[in-house]
Amino acid sequence: MFGVLNHDVLSRALASLPHGPEFRFIDRLTALDPGKSGAGDEPFLRGHFPGQPIMPGVLLVEAAAQLAGTVAQSDPHISPLEGLKLTAIRNAKILGSATPGELVQFEARIVGRMGNLVQAQVTAQTAGRVLLNADIVLSGNA
């Protein structure tokens, strides 16, 4: 987990995302078990619904998928997949929202792989409240 890995390992894992830094919704990794699970967080957008801002549910899903991609690409026993992207969202439940100033914490656990497909279970929460639960599939080029 996080305490065993140095900052360079964590930075390289996050940099494995195909997104440019401007579209990364995971700010930092707080835990990483390479290829298996990880956790991250992100202080988020302040301009969604001026006067009553919240983080859009679709961005919760995107941030969780980015974390899952980071975890999948960090497996030292499996070559990274080129062009890894979100392919499917299943059983997604958006159970709440976060407001400016709240820290959203994400967790992703890789639960299956087949060829160029990666299946993960993801969650997002803030202040002890669960905001998102979903099963996602990522795909890339082997």
Steps between C-alpha positions, in 0.01 A plus 500: 500500500592867505752484783715246313512687167704813445363820346659425159315166473171670584565785255586256219182302567286815478688614189405171329154644432446593135341832606688827502550656842215743429249215489620296795245486777727312740742743659713250689519137601470431870539122471605256230526122494632475141254334266250428776366803685560864570360815654520862398344838557426824320389848602248570223312750286341800665286631212239227456165652599613848617346577835456132575808328348546124499730260322308349206432127529651439157831644627487273805478207257783642284727558800434148629573358153826694485602351834408151378712558189793612712471188716468270197799655324719471811504118510870404480413159349281625215608735222299824491223516240530773238210742472323379814151649524167461673287252305206411725329616817280251685299513819592865551328668790555867572394523862597855584704801401799691625523877537800735467755452773417134554765246418370218282676170562493230234576130520541254215548125514585295193273195506569344161705508181447333166726590210474875452210541746528601865205481741501709818277588791519868593370723777511868590427649838537819699475563871398137557213523249501267200444698179555234234510123458556352153644214300699620201682345206808651341646393168822561316723362230716204606 
